[in-house]
Amino acid sequence: MRTFLVIIVFISVIFSAYSQSLDDAIRNAALQIQEGLESRSTIIVYQFQSANNNLSNYILNELFDLLVNSRKFIVLDRDAQEVVNAEIEYQFNTSAGMISDDSLASLTRRIGAQAIITGSLDDAGDEYRFRIRVIGTETVAAVVSFVGRVSKNDRRIANLAGREASIGEKIATGALNIIFGLGSYLEHDIGGGITISAGYLLAAGLFIVEATALDWSNPLVGVPATIGLGVAGITFIYGFIRPFIYNRSPKLASIFDNTQFGIYHAGDPQNGGLRFQITHIISF
């Protein structure tokens, strides 16, 4: 298992040399933390600095969830963070104003944390630099340091920071989606890209069934091709409007990502036996 994790981290480090999505950067940082810290360490995901509070909170919450779900660490909850915040505010008001790493480490050590996680998202001109530091509370030394390059076109950052893509950008993305969801993939909207690719592949599969599996005497001749044409048309329209849906509401977009269309045999020969089905997957 450890060897597998090392391979994943190695691959992640290679790809971190290139621009990636914000969500990918968070996942890669979590993997590097898992590799760099000892199992069962008590840690606190403390603070993240960015230009926007919504963005900072999103990153903190995502990193917190990934580390908790790794089941490798004891991750202190936000109540512990509030204790540290209150003590820092007190020290800030009763001192010169600057809280050192020593003081921060001392405070977090007092509540049982062996490591504190901080980070920042810095504007580096044509890209963002995503940085995560893990500081040991005993040594006040950096135990893990992760740096990733995040694309300036990342839609998650744009949404959380309140900047929406222009109409021209959305139209360009929609046009590229004709090529099996390429526009969505380029915008790091992986869910949208997969949905569009799956739609076109399903349509192609239905055309292949029509061409190879049915002869002219079969009563179902023309049905797969007709359905395939409909699926291709729906996918085409969805691919074009996807950027408008995604940039306006990622939550609404996720509903489409988890909705599946399919055809099944209902066992009713009299009516052709084929039924169209829509399924929505809810994860909890």
Buried (B, 14 or more C-beta within 10 A) or exposed (E): EEEEBEEBBEEBBEBBEEBBBBBBBBBBBBBBBBBBBEEEBBBBBBBBEBEBEEBBEBBBBBBBBBBBEBEBBBBBEEEBBEBBBEBBEEBEEEEEEEBEBEBBBEBBBEBEBBBBBBBBBBEEEEBBBBBBBBBBBEEBEEBBEBBBBBBEBBBBBBBBBEEBBEEEBBBBBBBBBBEBBBBBBBBBBBBBBBBBBBBBEBBBEBBEBBEEEBEEEEEEEEBBBEBBBBBBEEBBEBBBEBBBBBBBEBEEBBEBBBEEBEBEEEEEEEEEEBEEEEEEEEEE
